[in-house]
Amino acid sequence: MSTELGSGSGSSLNSASRSTSAPTLAGQIGDKAARKLKARRDPTPGVWFGLGMMGLIGWSVVVPTLLGAALGLWLDARHPGTHSWTLALLVGGLTLGCFNAWRWVAKEDRAMRDTQDDDDKPGPRPQDGRDE
């Protein structure tokens, strides 16, 4: 019975409709299955992941700020002057920490966008030996 469906004028009609740019039902199902498999492999981060990222960003600002303040206190104790090393290095550490956090967040955002763009692009379909 399958040979009857594949022969005759219906076969040329099917091959002509497949050559158009409209996605086929099989292609749509394949894309949806691929998205589901990817979602299972890479689950969506939860609330704890978000809180952890906030903590990581916070520490990337706090650590340089505290190191700058500690170095400034040490310099003020060893080499007193008219200007406060503590205040200058505290601001320097804060600036460095904010720049570091901004750079890290921008890199993560770029990686997320690249992943999203890769998911949106139709990839090559696996060949199963059938003529399309």
PyMOL commands that set and color helices and strands:
alter all, ss='L'
color gray80, all
select helices_A, chain A and resi 2-6+9-18+25-41+47-78+85-120
alter helices_A, ss='H'
color red, helices_A
deselect
rebuild
show_as cartoon
